[in-house]
Amino acid sequence: MVVMKFGGTSVAGAACIRRVAGIVRGQLEKRPVLVLSAMGDTTDHLLEAAGLAYREARVSIGAIEDLHLETIRGLGLGDAEGEVVPLLNELKSLLTGISQIRELSRRTKDYLLSFGERLAVRIVAA
């Protein structure tokens, strides 16, 4: 077994993920376990979205949604949308809750930030 860690820049878009997939394919005999960061600027976008929801009661995940759905389409992984869209909807619901109660605890923030890695993992796995 080999553990392979890829940071946000390594999985920033379709071309980067293709490169990662090639590296992983070369290690299949070692049964690789992957550890992935959120794609590109996703963590920053999640923090911005949380701030908007908390301060201005606005829910906006356009940049996050666009990056992930465009990457899926760029990789020709239309089936992966079925895994990613429900997570994006859950993210919108979480942000709506933050905007309605104007609360952003550490626990809520940690949960919010987990969406970056959870989205990336589904795309790379596909």
C-alpha positions as CSV (number, residue, x, y, z in Angstrom):
1,M,0.0,0.0,0.0
2,V,1.1,3.6,-0.7
3,V,-0.5,6.8,0.5
4,M,-0.6,9.6,-2.0
5,K,-1.5,13.2,-1.0
6,F,-2.6,15.7,-3.6
7,G,-3.1,19.4,-2.6
8,G,-5.5,21.9,-4.0
9,T,-3.4,23.0,-6.9
10,S,-2.9,19.3,-7.9
11,V,-6.7,18.9,-8.3
12,A,-7.6,22.5,-9.4
13,G,-9.4,21.4,-12.6
14,A,-9.9,18.8,-15.3
15,A,-6.3,18.9,-16.7
16,C,-4.8,18.6,-13.2
17,I,-7.1,15.7,-12.2
18,R,-6.1,13.9,-15.5
19,R,-2.4,14.3,-14.4
20,V,-3.2,13.0,-10.9
21,A,-5.1,10.0,-12.4
22,G,-2.1,9.2,-14.5
23,I,0.2,9.2,-11.5
24,V,-2.2,7.0,-9.5
25,R,-2.6,4.6,-12.4
26,G,1.2,4.1,-12.3
27,Q,0.9,3.0,-8.7
28,L,-2.1,0.6,-8.9
29,E,0.0,-2.4,-8.1
30,K,0.8,-0.8,-4.7
31,R,-2.9,-0.3,-3.9
32,P,-2.8,3.5,-3.5
33,V,-4.8,5.3,-0.9
34,L,-5.5,8.9,-1.8
35,V,-5.7,11.9,0.4
36,L,-7.1,15.0,-1.4
37,S,-7.5,18.6,-0.6
38,A,-10.3,20.8,-1.9
39,M,-10.0,21.8,-5.5
40,G,-8.1,25.1,-6.2
41,D,-9.7,28.0,-4.4
42,T,-12.6,26.1,-3.1
43,T,-11.7,26.6,0.6
44,D,-11.5,30.3,0.1
45,H,-14.8,30.3,-1.8
46,L,-16.5,28.3,1.0
47,L,-15.2,30.9,3.6
48,E,-16.5,33.7,1.4
49,A,-19.9,32.0,1.1
50,A,-20.0,31.5,4.9
51,G,-19.2,35.2,5.5
52,L,-21.9,36.3,3.0
53,A,-24.5,34.0,4.7
54,Y,-23.6,35.2,8.2
55,R,-23.1,38.9,7.6
56,E,-25.5,39.7,4.7
57,A,-28.0,36.7,4.8
58,R,-27.0,35.9,1.2
59,V,-26.4,32.4,-0.1
60,S,-24.0,32.2,-3.0
61,I,-22.1,29.1,-4.2
62,G,-21.8,30.0,-7.9
63,A,-18.0,29.8,-8.0
64,I,-17.9,26.5,-6.2
65,E,-20.7,25.0,-8.3
66,D,-19.2,26.2,-11.5
67,L,-15.7,24.8,-10.8
68,H,-17.0,21.4,-9.8
69,L,-19.6,20.9,-12.5
70,E,-17.3,22.3,-15.3
71,T,-14.5,19.9,-14.1
72,I,-16.9,17.0,-14.3
73,R,-18.0,17.9,-17.8
74,G,-14.3,18.6,-18.8
75,L,-13.4,15.1,-17.7
76,G,-16.5,13.6,-19.4
77,L,-17.8,12.3,-16.1
78,G,-21.5,13.1,-16.4
79,D,-22.4,10.3,-14.0
80,A,-20.4,12.1,-11.3
81,E,-22.9,14.9,-11.2
82,G,-25.3,12.5,-9.4
83,E,-22.7,12.4,-6.6
84,V,-21.8,16.0,-6.6
85,V,-25.2,17.8,-7.1
86,P,-26.6,16.4,-3.8
87,L,-23.6,17.7,-1.9
88,L,-23.9,21.1,-3.6
89,N,-27.6,21.1,-2.5
90,E,-26.7,20.2,1.0
91,L,-24.1,23.0,1.0
92,K,-26.8,25.5,-0.1
93,S,-29.1,24.3,2.7
94,L,-26.3,24.7,5.3
95,L,-25.6,28.2,4.1
96,T,-29.3,29.0,4.1
97,G,-29.4,27.9,7.7
98,I,-26.4,30.1,8.6
99,S,-28.1,33.1,6.9
100,Q,-31.4,32.5,8.7
101,I,-30.1,32.1,12.2
102,R,-27.0,34.3,11.8
103,E,-24.8,31.7,13.5
104,L,-21.5,30.3,12.4
105,S,-19.9,28.3,15.2
106,R,-16.6,26.5,14.9
107,R,-18.4,23.2,14.5
108,T,-20.6,24.6,11.7
109,K,-17.5,26.2,10.0
110,D,-15.6,22.9,10.1
111,Y,-18.6,21.1,8.6
112,L,-18.9,23.7,5.9
113,L,-15.2,23.4,5.0
114,S,-15.5,19.6,4.7
115,F,-17.5,20.1,1.5
116,G,-14.4,21.0,-0.4
117,E,-12.7,17.7,0.2
118,R,-15.9,15.7,-0.1
119,L,-16.6,17.2,-3.5
120,A,-13.0,16.7,-4.8
121,V,-12.9,13.1,-3.6
122,R,-16.1,12.2,-5.5
123,I,-14.8,13.7,-8.8
124,V,-11.3,12.1,-8.5
125,A,-12.9,8.7,-7.6
126,A,-15.1,8.9,-10.7
